[in-house]
Amino acid sequence: MAHFYVYATKLQSLASSGRSMGLASGFLDLKTLMHWSVVVKFESPESVYTLDADTSGGLTGAEFVVKVKREYPEQVQRQIFVGSIKISPRELIHRAKEVRLNEGKYDFIFANCQSWAHTFCREISPDFAKNLPVTIGDCTSLAATVGATVVSVGATGVAIGWAIYKTLQYRQSKLHQSSDTEEDGEDD
């Protein structure tokens, strides 16, 4: 039996074109801004595999590099149990190398270590999906959707408000016209 976990470790820095850009430590405590590894603990024989994806170069456009280690990640901040299934270590490694994201380009927000871990776990077992944490890409997509909805509702609200304003102006001008006509009629 193999037990799957997502281990989240702090990002120490982001490497970009040979330079690193440090991030504020408080900002890095968010689970969605951490490096994720999939840790698989086998019962018999007792062993551990850490699988993760990284970039072969910069933060965008570089190739995915899948790493397989026989040790736990260092400086783990969070450990999330994902699920258990029967799988051999050989099948586990084979499946890690066949993840569909491996063929694409690395992107810091939408195709990164988190999305790789998410995809890998779901491809191992669709049941794992309910236990997986939210990725930075999910948060970004949600924020964009909420932002677009607010803008859309805001624009609709402005359009409706403008239509109501114009309708009220029209009615008010009609009222003034009819009161002017009544006043004109009284003078005759």
Backbone as a ProteinNet text record, in pm:
[ID]
protein_1_A
[PRIMARY]
MAHFYVYATKLQSLASSGRSMGLASGFLDLKTLMHWSVVVKFESPESVYTLDADTSGGLTGAEFVVKVKREYPEQVQRQIFVGSIKISPRELIHRAKEVRLNEGKYDFIFANCQSWAHTFCREISPDFAKNLPVTIGDCTSLAATVGATVVSVGATGVAIGWAIYKTLQYRQSKLHQSSDTEEDGEDD
[TERTIARY]
86	0	89.6	49.6	123.4	34.7	88.7	17.2	74.2	-13.4	27.7	4.5	102.7	97.3	147.2	99.4	159.9	236	364.5	448.3	475.6	450	473.9	594.8	688.9	808.1	816.3	879.5	891.5	976.8	935.3	1019.5	1125.3	1249.8	1356.3	1381.8	1374.9	1391.1	1339.8	1321.4	1278.6	1395.4	1444	1556.4	1505.2	1564.8	1525.4	1650	1682.8	1797.8	1926.2	1948.9	2072.2	2070.7	1969.6	1961.5	1849.9	1855.7	1744.6	1682.1	1553.7	1477.1	1416.6	1462.1	1411.7	1268.2	1193	1054.4	1040.7	950.4	927.1	881.3	938.9	910.4	763.9	699	557.8	469.6	505.8	433.6	443	553.3	576.4	505	444.9	375.3	242.8	198	74.7	99.8	12.7	28.4	30.6	-44.5	-50	77.3	166.6	291.5	411.1	391.5	498.3	530.3	648.9	687.7	621.4	560.4	492.7	569	578.8	632.8	527.9	522.6	436.5	526.1	490.5	567	482	542	471.5	543.7	469.1	524.6	470.3	562	524.6	534.4	435.2	433.6	533.2	531.4	614.2	673	799.6	896.9	889.1	915.7	905	1004.3	949.6	1034	957.5	1029.4	968.5	1022.6	934.4	971.1	916.8	1000.9	957.6	965.7	852.5	843.4	798.9	866.6	821.8	870.1	816.2	852.9	915.8	1010.5	1078.4	1103.9	1161.8	1191.9	1336.3	1358.4	1493.9	1568.9	1501.8	1565.5	1488.3	1428.3	1355.9	1219.2	1145.5	1014.1	904.4	930.8	831.3	900.1	835.1	883.8	988.6	1044.2	1145.1	1076.1	1151.3	1097.1	1071.8	976.7	955.9	1067.3	1113.5	1208.7	1144	1120.2	1060	1172.7	1166.8	1269.9	1209.6	1286.7	1246.2	1359.6	1327.2	1427.2	1379.6	1471.5	1439.1	1452.2	1415.4	1424	1312.5	1287.9	1186.5	1240.5	1151.3	1196.4	1241.8	1327.5	1375.6	1285.5	1286.8	1215.7	1067.4	999.8	857.1	775.6	686.7	598.8	459.9	412.6	279.8	286.8	206.3	194.7	46	0.3	-141.7	-159.7	-238.3	-266.6	-363.2	-328.9	-409.4	-490.1	-431.4	-502	-404.9	-460.1	-378.7	-430.9	-338.8	-374.5	-263.4	-292.9	-190.4	-122.4	7.3	88.4	232.3	306.2	446.8	534	652.9	744.9	777.9	792.6	823.3	709.2	584.3	467.5	456.9	484.5	480.5	574.7	698.5	797.1	757.4	711.8	667.2	554.7	457.7	343.5	388.2	486.4	537.2	601.8	668.6	735	637.7	513.8	412.7	308	322.5	225.4	219.8	99.5	80.8	148.5	166.5	233.3	382.2	440.5	583.1	618.8	522.4	546.4	535.6	478	455.8	569.4	543.2	640.5	605.9	707.9	691.5	642.7	547.8	497.3	476.9	528.8	527.1	387.1	284.1	148.8	64.9	61.9	-36.6	18	147.9	205.8	336.1	322.6	436.6	438.7	519.2	529	393.9	312.8	181.7	86.1	80	-10.4	36.7	168.3	220.1	176.5	194.4	155	5	-72.8	-218.7	-254.9	-197.2	-225.6	-180.2	-60.1	-5.9	-96	-134.8	-220.2	-355.9	-415.6	-545.6	-532.6	-418.6	-398.9	-372.5	-314.4	-294.1	-429.2	-512	-646	-736.3	-844.1	-936.8	-993.2	-997.1	-1046.2	-956.2	-829.9	-736.4	-772.9	-845.8	-876.2	-944.4	-1030.4	-1106.1	-1017.4	-897.4	-808.6	-695	-686.8	-576.2	-602.5	-498.2	-515.4	-526.6	-565.7	-580.7	-442.5	-421.5	-293.4	-294.1	-176.2	-166.3	-240	-236.7	-310	-459.7	-510.1	-653.3	-691.5	-607	-634.9	-633	-535.7	-524.9	-645.3	-685.1	-802.8	-927.7	-941.9	-1057.9	-1060	-943.8	-936.9	-973.4	-924.4	-956.1	-1105	-1164.4	-1307.6	-1390.6	-1354.3	-1426.4	-1410.8	-1287.4	-1262.2	-1344.7	-1347.5	-1425	-1573.7	-1620.2	-1761.5	-1796.2	-1709	-1732.9	-1736.1	-1640.4	-1637.8	-1763.6	-1801.4	-1920.5	-2045.4	-2060.2	-2175.5	-2171	-2050	-2035.2	-2076.4	-2030.2	-2066.4	-2216.4	-2272.1	-2416.2	-2490	-2438.2	-2499.4	-2496.3	-2384.4	-2372.9	-2472.7	-2481.1	-2575.2	-2719	-2752.8	-2888.6	-2913.9	-2815.2	-2828.4	-2848.2	-2772.6	-2785.4	-2924.1	-2972.4	-3105.7	-3213.7	-3201.5	-3299.2	-3293.2	-3172.1	-3153.8	-3220.2	-3193.4	-3251.8	-3404.6	-3455.9	-3600.9	-3663	-3599.3	-3650.7	-3644.2	-3535.1	-3524.4	-3635.5	-3661.2	-3766.1	-3902.8	-3929.6	-4059.8	-4072.1	-3962.7	-3966.4	-3991.8	-3928.7	-3951.1	-4095.2	-4152.2	-4291.7	-4385.6	-4353.2	-4434.5	-4428.4	-4308.9	-4294.2	-4370.4	-4365.2	-4437.7	-4587.8	-4635.7	-4779.8	-4820.8	-4738.4	-4775.8	-4767.7	-4672.7	-4664.6	-4788	-4833.6	-4951.2	-5074.2	-5084.1	-5198.2	-5197.2	-5077.8	-5068.5	-5103.8	-5059.8	-5091.9	-5243.8	-5304	-5448.2	-5526.3	-5476.6	-5548.3	-5548.1	-5440.7	-5431.8	-5525.5	-5559	-5644.4	-5781.9
-119.6	0	124.6	221.6	347.8	461.8	543.2	658	785.5	866.1	987	1111.4	1199.7	1326.5	1437.2	1557.5	1676.3	1743.8	1764.1	1835.4	1973.6	2076.6	2214.3	2268.6	2322.8	2383.1	2528.3	2609.2	2751.5	2773	2870.1	2914.9	3006.5	2970.8	3056	3174.6	3147.9	3254.7	3203.8	3294.8	3259.3	3286.9	3182.7	3201.4	3247.7	3353.5	3404.3	3453.7	3389	3427.4	3435.4	3337.9	3333.8	3421	3504.5	3590	3539.2	3569.6	3530.6	3654	3642.5	3753.1	3703.7	3754.9	3710.6	3755.2	3673.9	3708.2	3727.9	3814.2	3839.9	3712.5	3681.3	3552.7	3539.6	3645.6	3638.1	3604.5	3656.3	3631.3	3483.6	3420.5	3281.2	3181.2	3224.5	3131.9	3085.1	3146.1	3103.2	2972.5	2873.1	2741.3	2751.4	2846.3	2858.6	2917.3	2969.8	3025.5	2942.9	2812.7	2723.2	2622.3	2565.6	2457.5	2329.2	2255.1	2130.9	2011.3	1909.5	1779.5	1674.8	1568.8	1455.4	1354.1	1320.5	1222.4	1096.6	983.6	856.2	764.2	719.4	628.5	488.7	395.8	256.7	180.6	92.8	13.8	-101.9	-176	-295.9	-313.4	-313.5	-278.9	-129.4	-95.1	43.2	129.6	226.5	317	446.2	546.4	675.4	725	788.7	852.9	994.1	1090	1228.4	1262.2	1305.1	1339.6	1484.2	1558	1694.1	1741.9	1853.8	1915.3	2049.7	2082.2	2210.5	2261.7	2378.1	2437.7	2406.7	2392.5	2370.1	2501.6	2612.6	2743	2851.8	2942.2	3057.1	3020	3121.5	3101.3	3079.3	3111.8	3089.6	3039.7	2945.8	2898.4	2789.5	2761.3	2656.4	2520.2	2415.5	2279.7	2236.6	2145.4	2080.8	1980.4	1971.8	1869.1	1793.6	1664.1	1582.5	1517.8	1535.6	1480.5	1368.9	1261.9	1151	1129.8	1139.1	1120.3	1011	950.6	846.2	898.9	1024.8	1088.6	1191.2	1231.7	1333.9	1471.6	1563.2	1700.9	1766.6	1866.6	1940.5	2060.6	2106.2	2227.1	2226.5	2117.4	2102.8	2192.7	2270.9	2360.3	2299.4	2226.3	2164.6	2024	1935.1	1798.7	1768.3	1734.7	1711.4	1570.1	1489.7	1353.1	1359.7	1287.2	1290.7	1162.5	1047.6	921	804.8	684.2	562.3	472	407.2	307	201.9	93	-8.2	25.9	44.2	75	36	-7.6	-43.1	80.2	82.5	194.2	211.9	103.8	111.6	180.3	140.7	202.7	349.8	381.5	518.9	607.5	564.3	643.1	653.6	543.7	545	648.1	646.8	739.9	884.8	907.1	1043.5	1097	1009.9	1053.3	1067.5	1020	1027.4	1136.8	1216.3	1323.3	1417.3	1451.5	1531	1668	1725.3	1855.7	1847.5	1729.3	1713	1758	1752.4	1787.9	1938.4	2011.2	2154.5	2239.1	2366.8	2464.2	2503.7	2528.1	2570.1	2714.4	2742.2	2877.1	2894	3003.2	3023.3	3019.2	3061.5	3066.6	2945.2	2910.7	2813.5	2674.7	2658.3	2526.8	2514.4	2483.4	2484.6	2357	2356	2239	2202.1	2302.6	2277.4	2213.6	2269.8	2212.1	2073.1	2050.3	1917.2	1817.6	1855.2	1767.3	1738.5	1841.2	1828.3	1730.6	1751.7	1667	1523.5	1507.4	1373.9	1296.5	1359.1	1291.2	1254.1	1344.8	1315.5	1204.8	1198.8	1092.8	957.7	959.4	835.5	783	872.2	834.5	957.6	955.8	1068.8	1099.6	998.4	1019.9	1113.6	1125.7	1212.2	1360.1	1394.6	1535.1	1606.2	1535.4	1601.1	1640.8	1583.6	1613.8	1708.6	1747.2	1832.4	1978.7	2049	2192	2272.6	2396.3	2487.6	2535.1	2542.6	2588.5	2739.4	2795.8	2939.4	2973.4	2882.5	2903.4	2908.4	2820.4	2822.3	2955.4	3003.1	3130.4	3245	3243.2	3348.6	3345.4	3223.7	3210.8	3258.1	3221	3263.6	3415	3473.9	3619.6	3688.3	3632.8	3691.1	3679.1	3564.1	3543.3	3638.9	3649.9	3741	3884.3	3920.5	4055.4	4084.3	3989	4006.8	4017.4	3937.1	3941.3	4076.3	4125.4	4255.5	4365	4360.7	4460.3	4448.9	4324.9	4302.9	4352.3	4312.5	4357.2	4508.3	4561.2	4705.5	4777	4726.1	4786.3	4773.8	4658.6	4638.7	4733.8	4745.4	4836.9	4980.5	5019.9	5155.6	5173.4	5073.1	5080.6	5089.3	5006.7	5009.3	5142.9	5188.5	5317.8	5430.9	5427.5	5530.2	5524.4	5401.8	5385.8	5438.4	5409.1	5458.9	5610.6	5666.4	5811.2	5876.8	5820.1	5876.5	5864.1	5752.3	5732.3	5835.6	5855.5	5954.9	6095.6	6123.8	6255.3	6272.6	6169.6	6173.6	6196.8	6119.8	6136.2	6276	6323.1	6455.1	6560.9	6546.1	6643.5	6634.3	6511.3	6495	6561.2	6544.5	6608.9	6760.1	6812.7	6957.1	7004.6	6925.7	6962.4	6964	6861.3	6859.1	6968.3	7001.1	7111.1	7244.5	7257.4	7379.5	7390.9	7279.1	7278.7	7315.7	7261.2	7293.9	7441.5	7494.5	7636.2	7720.6	7678.3	7749.9	7746.7	7634.5	7619.4	7708.7	7731.5	7812.6	7960.3	8000.6	8141.1	8171.8	8075.2	8100.3	8123.2
0	0	0	-79.5	-89	-40.1	47.7	105.1	43.2	-15.6	-87.8	-2	-2.8	69.5	-22.4	1.6	-58.3	55	32.6	128.2	71.1	149.9	106.9	182	105.6	164.6	121.4	204.6	173.7	50.6	-30.4	-141.1	-81.9	-99	-44.9	-137.4	-264.6	-363.4	-496.6	-587.6	-722.8	-816.3	-880.7	-973.1	-1107.1	-1158.6	-1289.7	-1361.7	-1471.5	-1553.6	-1471.3	-1386.7	-1309.5	-1186.7	-1170.2	-1051.7	-962.4	-835.4	-749.6	-687.3	-667.3	-612.7	-481.4	-369.7	-240.4	-219.5	-147.3	-116.5	34.1	73.4	215.6	284.2	397.9	463.8	505	546.3	583.3	464.6	349.2	225	187.8	222.2	184.1	272.9	381.5	469.8	412.5	304.6	240.5	166.7	190.1	127.6	-24.3	-78.5	-223.9	-282.5	-200.3	-251	-205.8	-193.1	-150.8	-259.5	-249.9	-340.5	-291.4	-383.6	-347.4	-401.1	-318.2	-357.5	-323.5	-403.1	-370.3	-301.9	-179	-102.6	-92.6	-130.6	-127.9	-30.7	70.5	171.6	143.9	119.8	96.8	228.4	252.9	376.3	370.4	260.2	254.8	115.1	98.6	201.8	232.7	355	398.7	320.9	249.3	171.1	143.7	96.7	65.6	-68.7	-144.7	-270.9	-267.6	-303.4	-318	-465.4	-519.6	-661.5	-673.7	-758.6	-783.2	-918.2	-958.8	-1085.8	-1057.5	-1140.6	-1128.6	-1268.8	-1278	-1407.2	-1446.4	-1575	-1624.7	-1642.2	-1621	-1640.2	-1571.1	-1649.3	-1594	-1540.2	-1501.5	-1441.8	-1544.8	-1670.1	-1774.9	-1901.7	-1967.2	-2095.1	-2089.7	-1973.4	-1960.8	-1957	-1973	-1969.7	-1825.5	-1807.9	-1678.3	-1655.4	-1533.8	-1493.6	-1377.9	-1396.2	-1291.4	-1212.4	-1081.4	-993.5	-908.8	-891.4	-805.1	-705.8	-577.4	-471.2	-376.8	-306.3	-209.8	-67.3	-47.1	84.4	97.9	221	247	208	168	141.6	271.3	258.7	376.3	403.2	524.9	568.5	530.6	562.2	531.2	624.3	563.5	639.2	659.5	559.8	566.4	507.2	562.7	511.8	499.9	377.8	353.3	300.7	372.4	327.1	210.1	101.4	-20.1	-37.5	-3.8	-18.3	-27.7	-36.2	-43.1	-154	-224	-324.7	-329.5	-397.2	-422.1	-553.4	-547.3	-665	-632.3	-729.3	-707.2	-725.7	-666.8	-689.8	-838.8	-911.6	-1055	-1129.6	-1101.2	-1165.7	-1125.9	-1001.2	-951.9	-1033.5	-1050.4	-1123.6	-1271.9	-1328.2	-1468	-1486.6	-1398	-1408.3	-1388.1	-1300.4	-1278.9	-1405.8	-1480.1	-1603.4	-1720	-1702.5	-1807.9	-1784.1	-1680.1	-1651.8	-1771.4	-1813	-1935	-1929	-1812.6	-1800.8	-1836.3	-1828.5	-1856.7	-1998.4	-2087.3	-2227.4	-2251.8	-2156.5	-2175.3	-2122.4	-2114.8	-2065.7	-1922.5	-1844.8	-1705.4	-1702.5	-1613.5	-1592.5	-1442.6	-1386.9	-1241.8	-1181.4	-1255.1	-1200.6	-1239.8	-1368.3	-1415.9	-1449.2	-1461	-1491.3	-1412.8	-1285	-1194.1	-1109.6	-1003.8	-916.3	-855.5	-823.6	-763.6	-863.6	-983.8	-1083.7	-1124.4	-1124.8	-1155.6	-1047.2	-919.8	-808.3	-814.4	-841.3	-852.2	-963.8	-1082.1	-1198	-1173	-1120.6	-1093.8	-997.2	-887.4	-789.3	-848.5	-925.4	-988.8	-1092.6	-1163.2	-1261.8	-1194	-1076.5	-1000.2	-953.8	-897.5	-852.7	-853	-930.1	-931.3	-791.7	-703.6	-566.9	-487.7	-526.9	-455.4	-469.4	-574.1	-603.6	-486.8	-415.4	-306.4	-188.9	-178.8	-65.8	-101.8	-228.3	-272.4	-237.7	-193.8	-165.4	-295	-281.2	-393.8	-437.8	-569.1	-622.7	-642.9	-662.5	-690.6	-820.2	-918.3	-1043.4	-1021.3	-931	-898.1	-834.6	-742.1	-674.8	-774.1	-865.3	-966.2	-1058.6	-1101.5	-1188.7	-1117.5	-989.5	-912.2	-898.5	-868.1	-854.3	-985.5	-1096.9	-1228.4	-1257.5	-1224	-1247.2	-1162.5	-1033.8	-944.2	-993.6	-1032.2	-1083.3	-1207.6	-1300.6	-1424.1	-1392.9	-1296.2	-1257.7	-1196	-1108.7	-1045.2	-1151.5	-1244.9	-1351.7	-1436.9	-1469.1	-1551.5	-1480.1	-1352.9	-1275.2	-1258.4	-1235.4	-1221.4	-1348.7	-1463.9	-1592.7	-1616.1	-1583.4	-1597.2	-1503.7	-1381.3	-1284.9	-1333.2	-1393.2	-1447.8	-1562.2	-1649.9	-1763.6	-1714.1	-1614.8	-1558.9	-1490.5	-1413.6	-1345.6	-1445.4	-1555.9	-1660.4	-1723.9	-1749.8	-1810.1	-1715.6	-1588	-1489.5	-1483.7	-1481.9	-1477.7	-1599.1	-1719.1	-1841.6	-1841.2	-1791.4	-1783.3	-1690.2	-1575	-1480.2	-1539.6	-1610.1	-1676	-1778.5	-1856.7	-1958.9	-1893.1	-1786.4	-1716.8	-1658.9	-1602.1	-1542	-1649.7	-1766.1	-1873.6	-1924.2	-1927	-1968.6	-1867.6	-1739.4	-1636.1	-1651.3	-1675.8	-1693.7	-1817	-1925.1	-2046.5	-2022.4	-1947.5	-1925.2	-1828	-1730.1	-1640.3	-1714.5	-1807.3	-1889.3	-1978.8	-2033.7	-2120.6	-2039.3	-1914.8	-1828.8	-1795.4	-1765.7	-1731.5	-1853.2	-1973.8	-2095.8	-2119.4	-2086.7	-2107.6	-2014.3	-1892	-1796.5	-1838.3	-1904.4	-1944.3	-2060.6	-2144.6	-2260.6	-2219.6
[MASK]
++++++++++++++++++++++++++++++++++++++++++++++++++++++++++++++++++++++++++++++++++++++++++++++++++++++++++++++++++++++++++++++++++++++++++++++++++++++++++++++++++++++++++++++++++++++++++++

